[in-house]
């Protein structure tokens, strides 16, 4: 009876140790993803800040949600009325954002391919615009 009880307790302790290890692994993965998210967000803010500054707009505008979108439209040379579509949910946001990315690329002397890059890999291509040699042209 005693040995059966000892083996039962030993198996419970082993299961607890496995559960603790699994919980630690999940917490580590979660922390790693959180850190990756923070790094990408900081890169996005820095890149958008530089793009705004190159276009003669206040860089800090990227920190203020609706005003930042308004400035993004100004950089792309689009009407501020598009902001109403930006404020819509779902597809009402996606279509004007896609147009805005292509027009922003054109304003910096880039082609439609670069605009597609801004759509698909926004953080990377914003960094290229912000820190690259592209110059903003008021009229594309």
SERO-4910 file (N, C-alpha, C, O; in steps of 0.05 Angstrom, whole numbers):
BEGIN
 pado doro    nc1    nc2    nc3   cac1   cac2   cac3    cc1    cc2    cc3    oc1    oc2    oc3
  Unk    A     17    -24      0      0      0      0     17     25      0     12     44    -14
  Unk    A     38     24     16     56     47     19     70     53     -8     73     76    -16
  Unk    A     80     32    -22     94     36    -47     75     46    -69     83     62    -86
  Unk    A     50     37    -68     31     47    -88     25     76    -83     22     91   -103
  Unk    A     24     85    -58     19    113    -52     43    130    -60     40    152    -71
  Unk    A     67    119    -55     91    134    -63     93    137    -93    101    159   -103
  Unk    A     86    116   -108     88    118   -137     66    138   -148     71    152   -167
  Unk    A     43    138   -135     22    157   -143     31    185   -138     27    203   -155
  Unk    A     42    191   -115     52    218   -109     75    225   -128     76    248   -137
  Unk    A     92    207   -134    114    212   -153    103    219   -180    114    237   -194
  Unk    A     82    205   -190     71    211   -216     57    238   -216     59    253   -236
  Unk    A     44    245   -194     32    272   -192     53    294   -192     49    314   -206
  Unk    A     75    290   -178     96    309   -178    109    312   -206    116    334   -214
  Unk    A    111    290   -221    122    291   -248    104    306   -266    113    322   -283
  Unk    A     77    302   -263     58    316   -280     59    346   -273     57    362   -291
  Unk    A     61    353   -248     63    381   -240     88    394   -252     87    417   -261
  Unk    A    110    379   -251    135    390   -262    132    394   -292    141    414   -303
  Unk    A    119    375   -306    115    378   -335     97    402   -340    102    417   -359
  Unk    A     76    405   -324     57    428   -328     71    454   -323     67    474   -337
  Unk    A     89    455   -302    103    479   -296    122    486   -319    125    510   -327
  Unk    A    135    466   -331    153    471   -353    138    481   -377    147    499   -392
  Unk    A    115    469   -382     98    478   -405     89    506   -401     88    522   -419
  Unk    A     80    513   -376     71    540   -370     94    560   -374     90    582   -384
  Unk    A    118    552   -366    141    570   -369    147    574   -399    154    596   -407
  Unk    A    145    553   -414    150    555   -443    129    574   -456    137    591   -473
  Unk    A    104    570   -449     83    587   -461     87    616   -452     84    634   -469
  Unk    A     95    621   -427    100    648   -418    124    660   -433    123    684   -439
  Unk    A    144    644   -437    168    654   -452    161    661   -481    170    682   -491
  Unk    A    145    644   -494    136    650   -521    119    676   -521    123    693   -539
  Unk    A    101    678   -503     84    702   -501    101    727   -496     95    748   -509
  Unk    A    120    725   -479    137    748   -474    154    756   -498    158    779   -504
  Unk    A    163    735   -512    179    740   -537    162    754   -558    171    772   -572
  Unk    A    137    745   -561    119    757   -581    112    786   -573    110    803   -590
  Unk    A    108    790   -547    103    817   -538    127    836   -544    123    858   -553
  Unk    A    151    826   -539    175    842   -544    177    847   -574    185    870   -582
  Unk    A    172    827   -591    173    831   -620    152    852   -629    158    869   -646
  Unk    A    129    851   -617    108    871   -623    117    899   -616    112    918   -631
  Unk    A    129    902   -592    139    928   -584    160    939   -603    160    962   -610
  Unk    A    179    921   -611    200    930   -629    189    939   -656    197    959   -667
  Unk    A    170    923   -667    157    931   -693    142    957   -690    143    973   -708
  Unk    A    128    961   -668    113    985   -664    132   1009   -663    126   1030   -675
  Unk    A    154   1007   -648    173   1029   -646    185   1035   -674    188   1058   -681
  Unk    A    192   1014   -689    202   1018   -716    182   1032   -734    189   1050   -750
  Unk    A    156   1025   -731    135   1037   -747    132   1067   -740    129   1084   -758
  Unk    A    134   1073   -714    131   1101   -706    155   1117   -717    151   1139   -727
  Unk    A    179   1106   -714    203   1120   -724    201   1124   -754    207   1146   -764
  Unk    A    194   1103   -768    192   1105   -798    171   1125   -806    176   1142   -824
  Unk    A    147   1124   -794    126   1143   -802    134   1172   -795    128   1190   -810
  Unk    A    147   1175   -772    157   1201   -763    176   1213   -785    173   1236   -793
  Unk    A    195   1196   -794    214   1205   -815    200   1211   -841    207   1231   -854
  Unk    A    181   1195   -849    166   1200   -874    151   1226   -872    151   1242   -891
  Unk    A    137   1231   -850    123   1256   -846    142   1280   -847    136   1300   -859
  Unk    A    165   1277   -834    184   1299   -833    195   1305   -861    198   1328   -869
  Unk    A    200   1284   -877    210   1288   -904    189   1303   -921    196   1317   -940
  Unk    A    163   1298   -915    142   1310   -930    134   1338   -920    116   1350   -929
  Unk    A    149   1348   -900    144   1374   -889    121   1375   -870    110   1397   -864
  Unk    A    113   1353   -859     92   1351   -839    104   1346   -812    127   1337   -810
  Unk    A     89   1351   -791    100   1345   -764    103   1315   -760     85   1299   -764
  Unk    A    127   1307   -752    133   1279   -747    116   1267   -725    108   1244   -727
  Unk    A    111   1282   -704     97   1273   -681     68   1266   -687     54   1254   -671
  Unk    A     58   1274   -711     30   1269   -718     24   1239   -719      1   1231   -715
  Unk    A     44   1222   -723     40   1194   -724     32   1182   -697     23   1159   -696
  Unk    A     36   1197   -676     29   1188   -649      0   1193   -642    -10   1182   -622
  Unk    A    -14   1209   -657    -42   1217   -651    -60   1203   -672    -58   1209   -696
  Unk    A    -77   1185   -663    -92   1168   -682   -105   1181   -705    -97   1176   -728
  Unk    A   -125   1197   -702   -140   1208   -724   -124   1229   -739   -124   1231   -763
  Unk    A   -111   1247   -724    -94   1267   -736    -72   1255   -753    -65   1265   -774
  Unk    A    -61   1233   -743    -40   1219   -758    -50   1209   -785    -35   1209   -805
  Unk    A    -74   1199   -786    -86   1190   -811    -91   1214   -829    -87   1212   -854
  Unk    A    -99   1236   -818   -103   1261   -833    -77   1269   -846    -76   1276   -870
  Unk    A    -55   1269   -831    -29   1277   -841    -20   1257   -863     -8   1264   -883
  Unk    A    -25   1231   -858    -18   1211   -878    -32   1216   -904    -21   1213   -926
  Unk    A    -57   1225   -903    -72   1232   -928    -60   1257   -941    -57   1258   -965
  Unk    A    -51   1276   -925    -38   1300   -936    -12   1293   -950     -6   1303   -971
  Unk    A      3   1275   -938     29   1266   -950     23   1253   -977     38   1257   -996
  Unk    A      2   1238   -978     -6   1224  -1003    -19   1242  -1023    -22   1235  -1046
  Unk    A    -25   1267  -1015    -38   1286  -1033    -68   1280  -1038    -79   1287  -1058
  Unk    A    -80   1267  -1018   -108   1260  -1020   -125   1280  -1005   -116   1294   -987
  Unk    A   -151   1281  -1012   -169   1299   -999   -174   1291   -970   -175   1267   -964
  Unk    A   -177   1310   -952   -182   1303   -924   -209   1289   -920   -214   1277   -899
  Unk    A   -227   1290   -940   -252   1276   -938   -249   1246   -938   -266   1231   -928
  Unk    A   -226   1236   -947   -220   1207   -946   -218   1198   -917   -221   1174   -911
  Unk    A   -214   1217   -899   -212   1210   -871   -238   1197   -861   -238   1180   -843
  Unk    A   -261   1205   -873   -286   1192   -866   -286   1163   -873   -296   1146   -858
  Unk    A   -274   1156   -895   -272   1128   -903   -252   1113   -885   -256   1090   -878
  Unk    A   -230   1127   -876   -211   1115   -858   -225   1108   -831   -217   1088   -819
  Unk    A   -244   1124   -823   -257   1119   -798   -278   1096   -799   -288   1087   -779
  Unk    A   -284   1088   -823   -303   1066   -827   -289   1040   -820   -265   1038   -820
  Unk    A   -305   1020   -815   -294    994   -808   -292    976   -833   -305    981   -853
  Unk    A   -276    955   -831   -275    935   -851   -264    945   -878   -243    959   -878
  Unk    A   -277    938   -899   -268    944   -926   -268    974   -931   -253    984   -948
  Unk    A   -285    989   -916   -285   1018   -918   -259   1030   -910   -253   1053   -917
  Unk    A   -243   1016   -894   -217   1026   -886   -195   1016   -905   -176   1031   -911
  Unk    A   -197    992   -915   -176    979   -930   -172    993   -957   -149    999   -965
  Unk    A   -193    999   -971   -191   1011   -998   -177   1038   -998   -158   1042  -1013
  Unk    A   -186   1057   -981   -171   1082   -980   -143   1080   -971   -125   1095   -980
  Unk    A   -137   1061   -953   -110   1057   -943    -92   1047   -966    -69   1056   -968
  Unk    A   -102   1029   -982    -87   1018  -1005    -81   1041  -1025    -58   1044  -1034
  Unk    A   -101   1057  -1031    -97   1080  -1049    -77   1099  -1037    -60   1110  -1051
  Unk    A    -79   1104  -1011    -61   1123   -998    -32   1113   -999    -13   1129  -1003
  Unk    A    -27   1087   -996      0   1076   -998     12   1079  -1026     35   1087  -1028
  Unk    A     -4   1074  -1046      6   1076  -1073     12   1106  -1080     32   1112  -1092
  Unk    A     -6   1124  -1071     -1   1152  -1077     23   1163  -1061     37   1180  -1070
  Unk    A     27   1153  -1036     50   1161  -1021     75   1152  -1035     95   1168  -1037
  Unk    A     76   1128  -1046     99   1118  -1060    104   1136  -1085    127   1143  -1090
  Unk    A     83   1144  -1099     86   1161  -1122     97   1189  -1114    113   1201  -1129
  Unk    A     88   1199  -1091     97   1225  -1082    127   1225  -1075    140   1246  -1076
  Unk    A    137   1202  -1069    166   1200  -1063    181   1191  -1087    204   1182  -1085
  Unk    A    169   1192  -1111    183   1185  -1135    186   1155  -1140    202   1147  -1157
  Unk    A    170   1140  -1127    171   1111  -1130    147   1102  -1148    128   1117  -1152
  Unk    A    149   1077  -1158    128   1067  -1175    106   1052  -1160    106   1051  -1135
  Unk    A     89   1040  -1175     67   1025  -1164     77   1000  -1149     66    992  -1129
  Unk    A     99    989  -1159    111    966  -1145    119    972  -1117    116    956  -1099
  Unk    A    131    996  -1113    138   1004  -1086    113   1008  -1069    113   1003  -1045
  Unk    A     92   1019  -1082     66   1022  -1068     55    995  -1059     44    993  -1037
  Unk    A     58    975  -1075     50    948  -1067     67    938  -1044     57    924  -1026
  Unk    A     93    945  -1045    110    938  -1022    101    952   -997    102    940   -975
  Unk    A     92    977   -999     81    991   -976     56    977   -965     51    977   -941
  Unk    A     41    965   -983     17    952   -974     23    925   -961     12    919   -939
  Unk    A     41    910   -973     46    883   -963     67    881   -940     64    865   -922
  Unk    A     87    898   -941    108    899   -921    112    927   -911    134    939   -913
  Unk    A     91    938   -900     91    966   -892    114    975   -875    127    995   -881
  Unk    A    121    961   -853    143    970   -837    170    972   -852    185    991   -848
  Unk    A    176    953   -869    201    952   -883    202    975   -903    222    990   -905
  Unk    A    181    979   -919    181    999   -940    178   1027   -928    188   1046   -940
  Unk    A    165   1030   -905    165   1056   -892    193   1064   -883    202   1087   -885
  Unk    A    208   1044   -872    236   1050   -864    253   1057   -889    270   1075   -887
  Unk    A    248   1044   -911    263   1051   -936    256   1080   -944    274   1095   -951
  Unk    A    230   1087   -943    223   1115   -950    234   1135   -931    245   1156   -939
  Unk    A    232   1129   -905    241   1148   -885    271   1152   -884    280   1174   -881
  Unk    A    286   1130   -886    315   1132   -884    330   1130   -910    354   1134   -911
  Unk    A    316   1125   -932    328   1123   -958    333   1150   -971    329   1171   -958
  Unk    A    340   1150   -996    347   1174  -1010    323   1187  -1025    326   1207  -1038
  Unk    A    300   1175  -1023    276   1185  -1037    270   1213  -1026    271   1218  -1002
  Unk    A    263   1230  -1045    255   1258  -1038    226   1261  -1043    215   1251  -1062
  Unk    A    213   1276  -1025    184   1281  -1028    179   1302  -1050    193   1323  -1050
  Unk    A    161   1297  -1067    153   1316  -1088    124   1324  -1082    106   1307  -1080
  Unk    A    120   1350  -1080     93   1360  -1073     72   1352  -1094     49   1347  -1087
  Unk    A     80   1350  -1119     62   1342  -1140     74   1317  -1153     96   1317  -1164
  Unk    A     59   1295  -1152     69   1270  -1164     62   1268  -1193     69   1248  -1206
***
